[in-house]
Amino acid sequence: MTMGAVGIVAFGANVLSALLLLRYKDGDSNVRSVWLCSRNDAIGNLAVVIAASGIAASDTAWPDLIVAFVLAGLFLNSAVQIIRLSRAELKLSAIG
């Protein structure tokens, strides 16, 4: 099985996971984290397939580097969201 095929199968599995978790995306920090990770994994799988196509077409590593920076930004944004939500939950539990 080629790397592209593995990426496509992984993309399908991660999209399915993200869709199953979609109704919980606005839950507590634990559930939101699971949903964001599944969503990010699906986006990452698709981005890897796109980057591989770009590398094959351009014969350079630039598509891979660009995708790496975009994914790093996506993951950083998700981490900040979870940290903020967790801190808010901690404050609420300290009050209650």
N, C-alpha and C positions, 0 to 999 in steps of 0.2 A: 504494500500500500504506500503510495507516495505521500510526501509531507503535505501537499495540497489537499489530498483526500482526507488525511487525518485532521487537518484544520477544519474542513467542512463538516465532518462528523462531530468534532468537538463543538463547533459553532452551533449545530443543531441541538446537541444535548444541553448546552448552556442557555440557548434561547428557550428551550422547553422549561428548564429550571426557573429562569427569570419569569416566564409567563405564569408558572404555578405559584410563584411567590408575589406576583404583582399586587394582589389584593391586600398583602401585608406590608407594603412598602412604606406606609405611614404609621407603622406601629412603633413599639419601643426601640431603643437603640440596638438591641440584639437582632431583632427581626429586620430592621432597616439595614443593618450591616450585612446580613446574609443576602438580602435582595440586591444591594449595591454590588456586592462581590460577584453574584451571579450575572448581573447586568454587565459589569465591567469585564468579566471573563468572556461573555459573548461578543462584546465590542472588540476585545483583544484578539479573539480568534479571527474575526472578520478582518481586522486591521493587519494581522500577520499574513493572511491570504492575499490581501491587496498589496502589502509590501513585497511579498515574494513575486507577485506579478510585475510590480514596478522594477524590481531588481533584474528580473529576466528581460524586461523590455529595454531598460536603460544600461544594463551591464555595469551599474555602479551600486554602491551601498547607501546612497542618499535616501531612497525610499524607506529603508529599514531605520535609518537614523531619525527621519521625520516622524515615522510612526512611533518610535520609542519615546520621543519627546511629547507627542500628543497623549500617549497612554500614561506617561508619568504625570502629566497634568491632570488627567482624568482620575487617576488613583489618588493623587494628592487632594483633589477636591472632595472625593468621597471620604477620605480620612478626616478631613476638617469637618465635614458634615456630621460624622459619627462622634467625633470628640465634642462638638458643640451640643449635640443631642444628649450625650451621656452626662455632660456637666450639668445641663438643665435638669435631667432626671435626678442626679445626685442632690441638687439644691432642693428639689421638691420633696425628696425622701427625708432630707434633714429637717424640713419645715414640718412635715406631717408626722 
